[in-house]
């Protein structure tokens, strides 16, 4: 057991901090309250410190691409098949890289990581802790979303292999969704008679959780027109969707607020390397949050190193975002976005004991964590 005593708790749910104790048992938060007693617990005196939930990134490529991996070690894009929903991020995931420890020591305890944006359909993301030696033991959720991509990346990568326009990208996604619905109907019609099942198709099998509403499309879209195309297709097929990057979201904030889908905004700490990034600004998450959108701030690591997630939130505040909304954008909102809010994203009884102790505001770039706990175990160098 672990007892964190007398810290100022900023739980990601309530706007104001409050003084309380946190009791941890078996890697979970057992209780939050005043004057908790636990005779056999390890006691951490958090008096004078702020206590935060572990930070969560809703869109990363940590473990598939990252620190010192380079071209030969990167496994986040399949470059031979533009439509590859059957791929699973966990099968390319490499734990134990230096950037995992960098992230954990900075208070980033959970990431939603997976394939890149070279393909129209790229495969599934997974949510993992940033500490551990084996992917299976680090899992928070095996498959959180099905990656799809719009805009410049698919048509750039596959320009000479069957996709040179945004129209083609959209058509290829529609084709696969049509086929997946048809495949599902044939399986239903066959009932228990397996001899009448359609021929097995691994790609279509992988899309069944999407068309059943069990898993969202995770749609890479920077430009306003690509955002609207992604939404149009999701509505056309009645599938769930989250929007990723949303670089021009501040230009269409009212529309996105009406749509009510989760938004992962970033990476904003980089230059405009493509035409579709020409309106990039750290003002975007604040404008969208003010409009009433569910906003997560992301690094797209290693585009921005994973440990700089809190810095990105601080820069959003510098550009006008409300500080509490910025905190939620790296805690509870990305947990909701990733479908893992039952376990992470806030300090509440029953959730994972991912806890960050800081001698000051987590959005102050000069303040570093005094201690970080993942599932109740202290992160050490």
N, C-alpha and C positions, 0 to 999 in steps of 0.2 A: 504493500500500500504506500501511497504518497499523499502527503498533506501539504498543500501550498497555502500558507497562512498570511492573511492580512494585506493582500495585494489589491490594487485598484482595478477592478475587473471591467474590461471593455469587451462585452460578450458578442458583439456583432449583431445583436438584436435590439438592445436598448440604447438610445442615443447617449445617455449620460452614464459615466462610470460610477461604480459603487464599490465599497470596501466589503470584502467577504473572503471566505476560505473555500478551497476546492479540494475535495477528497477524491482520490483516484484509486480504483481497485481493478485489477486484471485488465489494465489498458484502457478502461473506460472512466468517464467522469461519473462518480457514484453520487455525489452530492455537492451542492453549492449553498453556502449559508454562513451565518455568523457563529463564531466560537465553536467550531466543530472539534470534537475530541476523537482521537484514534491512537490508542496507546502504543501500538506496535508499528505505526506508520513512520516512514522517513519524513521528516519535517523540513520544508523549505520556507525560510522566512522571506516573504515577499513584501514586507513593509517598505513603503516608499517606491515600489515598482509598479508598473502597469502590466496587466495580464491580458493577453490577447489570444484569440483562437489562432491555430496554425493557419498561415496564409495558403490560399488555394488558387491555382492557375487553371482556367477553363480551357486554355488552348496552348499546348506546348508540343514540342517534338523531343523532349528530354528522353534519352535512352535509345532513340532511333537515329538521332543526329545530335551532335553536340561537341563538347570540349575535346579538341584534338582528334576527332574521328576522321575528318577529311572525306574525300570522295570514296575511297576504298572501303571505309568502315560504315558509311551512311547506309541506312536501310529504310528510309522513310518515303521513298518514291519508287514505284515500279515503272520502269521507262519503256516497257515493251508491249503494254496492253492498256489502252486508254480507259477501259471499263473493267475494273478489277475489285468488285465488292466482296469477293470471297477472301480477300486478304485480311489478316487480323494483326493489329499492331503488336500484340503480345509476342508474336512469333519473330519480330525483328527487334525486340526490346533487349537492351544490354545494360543491366544494372552495374553498379560499382564504378562507374566513371567518375572522375573528379568533380564534375559539375553537380552530381547528386549531393555530395557533402557541402559544396558551396551553397546550394539552395537550402539545404536543411539548416545550416548554421545561420542563414539569413532569415529563418523563420518560415520558409516555404516548405510546407510539410506534405502537401498533396498536389499532384498535377494530373490533368486530363491530357494524355499524350497519344500520339498516333501518326498516321500517314500524312504526307504533305499534299500539295495541291497540283501536282502534275497531271492528274487523271480526272476525268469526269466523275468517276467513282473510284475511290482509293482504298476502301477497306475501313475497318472499325478502330475506334479509339478505345483506350482503357484508362481507368483512373488508378493511380498507384501512390503509395507513400514514397518519400524521397530517401528513405533509409531501408537497407536490406540487401541481401546478396542474391536472391532468387526471385524472379518476377512473380511466380505463383504465390510467394509469401508476402509480397508487397501490395497485392491487389486490394483495392477498395471495391472495384467493379470491373468485371472482365470485358464487357462491351458496353460502352456508354453511348455511342453514336456511330452513324455511317457517314464517313467523309465524302463530300462531293465538292466540286469546284466549278466556279464560273469565271468569266473574265479572261485575263491575258495568259495565265499560266498554261491551261490545257492546250490552247491553240498555238502557243509558242512551242511547247515541247513536241506536239504531234502535228505541226504544220505540214510536214512532208509525209505524214502517216495517217491522214484521214480527218484532220480537224483544223481548219484555217479560219473559222469564224465563230462568233458567239452563237449564231443560229445553229450551227452543227453541234456545239456543246450541249445546248438545250435539247436538241432533237435526240441526241444519244442518251441523255438521262431519261427523257420521256419514253423512249423505246424500251429501256430496261424496266421502268416501272410498269408499263403496259404488259410486258412479258411476265413480270413477277405476279401481277394480278391474275393473268390468264393461267399461269402455272398453279397458283393457289386454288383457283376455281376448279381446275382439273383434279387436283388432289382431293378437294372436298367432294366432288362428284363421284370419285372412286370409292368414297367411304372407307370401309375396312378391307375392301378387295384390292390388295396391293398389286395384283396382276394388271389392274386398270390404271395404276399410277402413271403419270407422264414420265418419260425418261429423266433420270436424275440429272439435275443441272446445278452445279455447285454455286454458280453466280446467283441464280434465282433463289436458291435456298437461303443464301446470305441476305437477300433482300426481303425475305418473308417477315422478319421482325419490324422492318420499316413499314410495309404496307398494312401490317396488323396493328400499327400504332404503339408497338412495344419499344421502339427505338427511333429517335429523331434523325433526320438528315442533318448533317453538320456542314453548312453551306459556306464555303469560302467565297466571299463577295466583297469587293472594295468599293466599286463605283455604284452610284445610285441605280443606274439601269440594270446592273447585275443583281443588286439587292431585290429589285422589283421582279425580275425574272425568276429568281429563286422562290420568292413568295408566291408568284403566279403558279408555278409548277406544284408547290406544296398544296395550295388550295385546290388546284385541278384534280389532284389525286388524293386529297384528304389525308395527307401524311403530316406528321409532326416535323418541325424544323427549328433549328437554331441558326442564327446568322453570325458568321465569323469574320472579324476584321472591321467591317462596317466603316471604312475610312471616310466615306461621304455621308455618314449617318446624320451629322449635324445639319446637313442641307435638307434632310427629309424627316426631321425629328417628329413632327406631328403625325405623319403617315405611319412611322414605326411605332409610335405610342398607340395608335389605333389598332395596329396589327397584333400587338401584345406578345410577340415572340422574344425569347431571351437573346441578348446581344453581347457578343464578346468583342471588345474594341481594342485594337492595336495590331501590330506593334507600332507605337508612335515615336519611339526614341531612335528613329532612323531617317535617312533622307528619302526623297521621292525617287526611287530607283526605276519606277515604271510610270507610264502615262496615267494609269488609273490611281496613282498615289499623289497626284499633284495637289489635292486638297487636304493632305494629311495635316492634322493639328491635335495638340493635347487638349484642345477645347471640346472635342467631340464627346468624350464620356460625360462631362458635366452638362452639356446641352441636352444629351439624351436622358440623363437621369432627371434633370429638371422637368423634362417633358413627361415623365412618368414611366420611362422604360426600365426594364430589368437589365442593368448594365454590369458587365464584368470587364475589368481591365486585364489585358493579357500581354505576355512577352513574346509569344510565338517562338520561344527559345529553340535554337540558339540565336535567332535573329537578334533578340536582346538576351543577354545572359540571364538564366533563370533566377539568380539571386537578386536581380534588380526589379523584381515585381513590386515590392513596396516603394521603390524609387519612382516607378511609373505612376503609382497612385499619388505620390507626393507632387509630381510634375502636373498631374491633372488638377490637383488642388491649386497649385500655382497659377494654372490657367482658368480658374474660376469654379472648379467643382466643390461642392459642399464636402467638408472633411469627413463627416459621418457616412455620406454616400460613397466616398472614396474608400473608406474602410470596408464597407459592405461589398464594394466592387472587387475586393481581394479576399473576401471571407465567405459570407453566406450566399451572395449572388452567384459566384462561380460554382458553389456547391449545388445550388438549385439548377443552374444551367447544365451541369454535368450529371444530374440525377442521383446525387450522392448526399443530399442535405440531411438524410436520416443519420449520417455518420459524422460529417465534418462541416466546417463553416461557421460554427458558433460554439460558445461555451454553454452547454446545457447538459443536465443529467441524462445519462444514457448514451451520449455521443463519445466518439473516440477522444482519448486524452491527448490531443495535439495542442500544445499550450506553449505560448511564447511570453517570456518575461523580459520587460524592457525598462530601462532607467530613463523614461521619457516617452514622447509621442512616437509611435511607429511610423508616422509619416514625416518625421524629421530625419533627413538623410544623414545627419551627424550622429544619430542614435543607433547603436547596434544592440542586438539581443544579448541579455545577460545569461539566459539559458533557454534552450528549446527542448521540448519533450514531444516525442512521437509515440503514440500508444503508451504513454506513461513512462517511457524510457528516455533518459537524457541523451541528447546528441553530443558526441564528443569527437574530437579530432583523431 
